[in-house]
Amino acid sequence: MYFLTKELFFPPVEEANYDGILAVGGDLSVERLLLAYNNGIFPWFDEDDPILWWAPPERMVVSPMDYKVSKSMRNILNRNIFEVTINKDFDSVINNCQKIVRKGQAGTWISSEIIKAYTELHKLGKVISFEVWQNNELVGGLYGVDLGNVFCGESMFSKVPNASKVAFVKLIEYLKVNNYKLLDCQVHNDHLEKLGAFEITRELFMKNLKPIT
């Protein structure tokens, strides 16, 4: 495990430990975050802990070109009970992702420091949000880092049934139309698997990125 200094640097992802932790420390500057994501690395840590940088051996992804929308989701979309927008209210999306109560989780990793950092990336056009509205009320959404050919999903929320699923499907449609290679979901969880995500090796994931120096 590498301990970062002020130098803008990350070790090769192959040096991550068994759990996928590559480095500790550093900061959440725009420059460091972009260097991380473009090289297959992402931050994930509790608010009271030092910054942890991850490059897990298995990566949870979705292939937009191969994704099939389920019949039940297609029926929900066809009912037009939700309106979906892009980048209309990023601030509300990330704040709802922070505050939403999640089953089986005691808290959130989205700290005020994370919100500040990703808001800066959003202002630069590097973070995109999808908003789901019902009767002019924000009821769901998601946000993530846009690398141009890979979209790194960060978090989603839902206040009513199916709202986050609608955001997810609309994101996939957007990525498919714009010829993205992958939606990066980072690490496995059962909810993502039910939505159609699957694991690939770190090596294969890295082949889909365009590393920067």
HUFENJO-V277117 format. One record per residue. N is the residue number from 0. RES is the residue in three letters. PSI is psi in degrees with one decimal (none if undefined). BURIAL is I if it has 16 or more other C-alpha atoms within 10 Angstrom, else O. D_LAST is the distance of its C-alpha to the last C-alpha in Angstrom with 1 decimal. Layout:
# HUFENJO-V277117
n->N res->RES psi->PSI burial->BURIAL d_last->D_LAST
n->N res->RES psi->PSI burial->BURIAL d_last->D_LAST
This chain:
# HUFENJO-V277117
n->0 res->MET psi->132.2 burial->O d_last->20.4
n->1 res->TYR psi->136.3 burial->O d_last->17.9
n->2 res->PHE psi->114.8 burial->O d_last->19.0
n->3 res->LEU psi->149.7 burial->I d_last->16.4
n->4 res->THR psi->-161.4 burial->O d_last->17.0
n->5 res->LYS psi->-16.2 burial->O d_last->16.1
n->6 res->GLU psi->137.5 burial->O d_last->12.9
n->7 res->LEU psi->90.5 burial->O d_last->9.8
n->8 res->PHE psi->145.8 burial->O d_last->8.9
n->9 res->PHE psi->142.8 burial->I d_last->9.9
n->10 res->PRO psi->166.5 burial->O d_last->11.6
n->11 res->PRO psi->145.0 burial->O d_last->11.7
n->12 res->VAL psi->-24.7 burial->I d_last->13.8
n->13 res->GLU psi->-14.1 burial->O d_last->16.6
n->14 res->GLU psi->2.1 burial->O d_last->17.4
n->15 res->ALA psi->150.2 burial->I d_last->18.7
n->16 res->ASN psi->-176.9 burial->I d_last->22.5
n->17 res->TYR psi->-36.0 burial->O d_last->25.2
n->18 res->ASP psi->-14.4 burial->O d_last->25.2
n->19 res->GLY psi->1.2 burial->I d_last->21.5
n->20 res->ILE psi->124.4 burial->I d_last->20.6
n->21 res->LEU psi->-40.8 burial->I d_last->17.3
n->22 res->ALA psi->163.2 burial->I d_last->17.3
n->23 res->VAL psi->140.3 burial->I d_last->19.6
n->24 res->GLY psi->-153.1 burial->I d_last->19.4
n->25 res->GLY psi->-146.8 burial->I d_last->17.0
n->26 res->ASP psi->-179.5 burial->I d_last->17.6
n->27 res->LEU psi->38.6 burial->I d_last->17.4
n->28 res->SER psi->156.6 burial->O d_last->15.9
n->29 res->VAL psi->-44.5 burial->I d_last->14.5
n->30 res->GLU psi->-43.1 burial->O d_last->11.1
n->31 res->ARG psi->-40.4 burial->I d_last->11.1
n->32 res->LEU psi->-43.8 burial->I d_last->12.7
n->33 res->LEU psi->-39.0 burial->I d_last->10.5
n->34 res->LEU psi->-42.2 burial->I d_last->7.4
n->35 res->ALA psi->-56.9 burial->I d_last->10.2
n->36 res->TYR psi->-38.5 burial->I d_last->11.8
n->37 res->ASN psi->-9.7 burial->I d_last->9.2
n->38 res->ASN psi->24.3 burial->I d_last->8.8
n->39 res->GLY psi->24.8 burial->I d_last->12.6
n->40 res->ILE psi->143.8 burial->I d_last->13.5
n->41 res->PHE psi->152.5 burial->I d_last->16.1
n->42 res->PRO psi->144.2 burial->I d_last->18.4
n->43 res->TRP psi->112.6 burial->I d_last->22.1
n->44 res->PHE psi->156.7 burial->I d_last->24.6
n->45 res->ASP psi->156.1 burial->O d_last->28.1
n->46 res->GLU psi->-34.6 burial->O d_last->28.8
n->47 res->ASP psi->0.8 burial->O d_last->30.4
n->48 res->ASP psi->162.3 burial->O d_last->27.7
n->49 res->PRO psi->161.9 burial->O d_last->24.5
n->50 res->ILE psi->127.3 burial->I d_last->21.3
n->51 res->LEU psi->134.6 burial->I d_last->20.5
n->52 res->TRP psi->129.6 burial->I d_last->17.3
n->53 res->TRP psi->145.8 burial->I d_last->18.1
n->54 res->ALA psi->74.9 burial->I d_last->17.0
n->55 res->PRO psi->152.3 burial->I d_last->20.6
n->56 res->PRO psi->-25.3 burial->I d_last->21.8
n->57 res->GLU psi->137.0 burial->I d_last->23.5
n->58 res->ARG psi->130.4 burial->I d_last->22.2
n->59 res->MET psi->123.5 burial->I d_last->24.7
n->60 res->VAL psi->166.9 burial->I d_last->24.2
n->61 res->VAL psi->138.2 burial->I d_last->26.3
n->62 res->SER psi->106.1 burial->I d_last->26.3
n->63 res->PRO psi->-38.9 burial->I d_last->27.3
n->64 res->MET psi->-25.9 burial->O d_last->28.9
n->65 res->ASP psi->-2.0 burial->O d_last->31.0
n->66 res->TYR psi->135.1 burial->O d_last->32.0
n->67 res->LYS psi->122.3 burial->O d_last->35.7
n->68 res->VAL psi->131.1 burial->O d_last->37.2
n->69 res->SER psi->158.0 burial->O d_last->40.2
n->70 res->LYS psi->-40.3 burial->O d_last->43.7
n->71 res->SER psi->-40.4 burial->O d_last->44.2
n->72 res->MET psi->-37.3 burial->O d_last->41.0
n->73 res->ARG psi->-39.0 burial->O d_last->42.0
n->74 res->ASN psi->-40.6 burial->O d_last->45.4
n->75 res->ILE psi->-44.1 burial->I d_last->43.9
n->76 res->LEU psi->-39.5 burial->I d_last->41.8
n->77 res->ASN psi->-20.0 burial->O d_last->44.8
n->78 res->ARG psi->-14.0 burial->O d_last->46.9
n->79 res->ASN psi->40.1 burial->O d_last->44.7
n->80 res->ILE psi->-10.2 burial->O d_last->45.2
n->81 res->PHE psi->149.9 burial->I d_last->41.7
n->82 res->GLU psi->135.7 burial->I d_last->39.8
n->83 res->VAL psi->131.5 burial->I d_last->36.0
n->84 res->THR psi->165.1 burial->O d_last->33.8
n->85 res->ILE psi->126.6 burial->I d_last->30.1
n->86 res->ASN psi->28.5 burial->O d_last->28.7
n->87 res->LYS psi->-32.8 burial->O d_last->32.3
n->88 res->ASP psi->66.2 burial->O d_last->32.2
n->89 res->PHE psi->-43.4 burial->I d_last->28.9
n->90 res->ASP psi->-43.9 burial->O d_last->30.3
n->91 res->SER psi->-35.5 burial->O d_last->33.2
n->92 res->VAL psi->-51.3 burial->I d_last->31.2
n->93 res->ILE psi->-33.7 burial->I d_last->28.9
n->94 res->ASN psi->-36.2 burial->O d_last->31.9
n->95 res->ASN psi->-37.2 burial->I d_last->34.0
n->96 res->CYS psi->-34.8 burial->I d_last->31.4
n->97 res->GLN psi->-41.3 burial->I d_last->31.6
n->98 res->LYS psi->-19.2 burial->O d_last->35.4
n->99 res->ILE psi->138.7 burial->O d_last->36.5
n->100 res->VAL psi->125.8 burial->O d_last->38.4
n->101 res->ARG psi->135.0 burial->O d_last->37.1
n->102 res->LYS psi->128.0 burial->O d_last->39.4
n->103 res->GLY psi->1.5 burial->O d_last->38.8
n->104 res->GLN psi->132.3 burial->O d_last->36.3
n->105 res->ALA psi->-26.5 burial->O d_last->37.5
n->106 res->GLY psi->-156.0 burial->O d_last->34.9
n->107 res->THR psi->151.8 burial->O d_last->31.5
n->108 res->TRP psi->-5.8 burial->O d_last->27.9
n->109 res->ILE psi->88.7 burial->I d_last->27.4
n->110 res->SER psi->173.4 burial->O d_last->28.1
n->111 res->SER psi->-32.3 burial->O d_last->28.4
n->112 res->GLU psi->-41.7 burial->O d_last->25.1
n->113 res->ILE psi->-45.6 burial->I d_last->23.5
n->114 res->ILE psi->-44.7 burial->O d_last->25.5
n->115 res->LYS psi->-44.3 burial->O d_last->24.5
n->116 res->ALA psi->-45.3 burial->I d_last->20.7
n->117 res->TYR psi->-23.2 burial->I d_last->21.0
n->118 res->THR psi->-39.1 burial->I d_last->23.5
n->119 res->GLU psi->-41.5 burial->O d_last->20.9
n->120 res->LEU psi->-36.7 burial->I d_last->18.5
n->121 res->HIS psi->-42.0 burial->I d_last->21.7
n->122 res->LYS psi->-27.8 burial->O d_last->22.5
n->123 res->LEU psi->-0.5 burial->O d_last->19.3
n->124 res->GLY psi->13.1 burial->O d_last->20.1
n->125 res->LYS psi->-13.0 burial->I d_last->17.5
n->126 res->VAL psi->132.5 burial->I d_last->20.3
n->127 res->ILE psi->143.1 burial->I d_last->23.4
n->128 res->SER psi->146.4 burial->I d_last->26.8
n->129 res->PHE psi->129.2 burial->I d_last->29.8
n->130 res->GLU psi->140.1 burial->I d_last->33.2
n->131 res->VAL psi->125.6 burial->I d_last->36.4
n->132 res->TRP psi->145.8 burial->I d_last->39.7
n->133 res->GLN psi->120.2 burial->O d_last->43.3
n->134 res->ASN psi->43.8 burial->O d_last->46.1
n->135 res->ASN psi->14.6 burial->O d_last->43.6
n->136 res->GLU psi->135.8 burial->O d_last->42.4
n->137 res->LEU psi->115.0 burial->I d_last->38.9
n->138 res->VAL psi->-4.6 burial->I d_last->39.4
n->139 res->GLY psi->168.3 burial->I d_last->36.0
n->140 res->GLY psi->177.7 burial->I d_last->32.4
n->141 res->LEU psi->165.4 burial->I d_last->28.8
n->142 res->TYR psi->160.3 burial->I d_last->25.3
n->143 res->GLY psi->173.3 burial->I d_last->21.8
n->144 res->VAL psi->127.8 burial->I d_last->18.2
n->145 res->ASP psi->112.5 burial->I d_last->17.8
n->146 res->LEU psi->1.5 burial->I d_last->14.6
n->147 res->GLY psi->-41.5 burial->O d_last->16.6
n->148 res->ASN psi->-12.9 burial->I d_last->17.4
n->149 res->VAL psi->135.6 burial->I d_last->17.6
n->150 res->PHE psi->124.1 burial->I d_last->19.4
n->151 res->CYS psi->100.0 burial->I d_last->19.1
n->152 res->GLY psi->134.7 burial->I d_last->22.7
n->153 res->GLU psi->-51.4 burial->I d_last->23.2
n->154 res->SER psi->158.8 burial->I d_last->26.9
n->155 res->MET psi->163.3 burial->I d_last->30.2
n->156 res->PHE psi->160.6 burial->I d_last->33.7
n->157 res->SER psi->130.1 burial->I d_last->37.2
n->158 res->LYS psi->-17.4 burial->O d_last->40.5
n->159 res->VAL psi->156.9 burial->O d_last->42.6
n->160 res->PRO psi->135.2 burial->O d_last->42.7
n->161 res->ASN psi->-5.0 burial->I d_last->40.2
n->162 res->ALA psi->-46.3 burial->I d_last->38.3
n->163 res->SER psi->-31.9 burial->I d_last->34.9
n->164 res->LYS psi->-38.6 burial->I d_last->35.6
n->165 res->VAL psi->-43.1 burial->I d_last->36.2
n->166 res->ALA psi->-42.1 burial->I d_last->32.9
n->167 res->PHE psi->-46.8 burial->I d_last->31.2
n->168 res->VAL psi->-40.6 burial->I d_last->33.0
n->169 res->LYS psi->-35.4 burial->I d_last->32.3
n->170 res->LEU psi->-46.5 burial->I d_last->28.6
n->171 res->ILE psi->-43.6 burial->I d_last->28.8
n->172 res->GLU psi->-41.1 burial->I d_last->30.8
n->173 res->TYR psi->-45.4 burial->O d_last->28.3
n->174 res->LEU psi->-38.0 burial->I d_last->25.4
n->175 res->LYS psi->-46.5 burial->I d_last->27.8
n->176 res->VAL psi->-34.1 burial->O d_last->28.8
n->177 res->ASN psi->13.5 burial->O d_last->25.3
n->178 res->ASN psi->38.6 burial->O d_last->24.3
n->179 res->TYR psi->145.4 burial->I d_last->21.8
n->180 res->LYS psi->-44.5 burial->I d_last->21.1
n->181 res->LEU psi->151.6 burial->I d_last->21.5
n->182 res->LEU psi->117.1 burial->I d_last->22.5
n->183 res->ASP psi->118.5 burial->I d_last->20.9
n->184 res->CYS psi->4.9 burial->I d_last->23.6
n->185 res->GLN psi->-82.5 burial->I d_last->21.8
n->186 res->VAL psi->157.0 burial->I d_last->24.8
n->187 res->HIS psi->137.1 burial->O d_last->28.3
n->188 res->ASN psi->158.0 burial->O d_last->31.3
n->189 res->ASP psi->-36.1 burial->O d_last->34.6
n->190 res->HIS psi->-44.7 burial->O d_last->34.4
n->191 res->LEU psi->-38.3 burial->I d_last->31.3
n->192 res->GLU psi->-39.7 burial->O d_last->32.9
n->193 res->LYS psi->-26.9 burial->O d_last->36.0
n->194 res->LEU psi->-5.2 burial->I d_last->34.0
n->195 res->GLY psi->7.9 burial->O d_last->32.7
n->196 res->ALA psi->155.8 burial->I d_last->29.4
n->197 res->PHE psi->164.5 burial->I d_last->28.9
n->198 res->GLU psi->141.1 burial->I d_last->26.7
n->199 res->ILE psi->167.1 burial->O d_last->24.4
n->200 res->THR psi->156.3 burial->O d_last->22.6
n->201 res->ARG psi->-39.4 burial->I d_last->19.1
n->202 res->GLU psi->-44.7 burial->O d_last->18.4
n->203 res->LEU psi->-38.6 burial->O d_last->19.8
n->204 res->PHE psi->-43.8 burial->I d_last->17.9
n->205 res->MET psi->-29.3 burial->I d_last->14.5
n->206 res->LYS psi->-20.8 burial->O d_last->15.8
n->207 res->ASN psi->-4.0 burial->O d_last->16.3
n->208 res->LEU psi->161.8 burial->I d_last->12.7
n->209 res->LYS psi->87.9 burial->O d_last->10.1
n->210 res->PRO psi->146.0 burial->O d_last->6.8
n->211 res->ILE psi->165.6 burial->O d_last->3.8
n->212 res->THR psi->none burial->O d_last->0.0
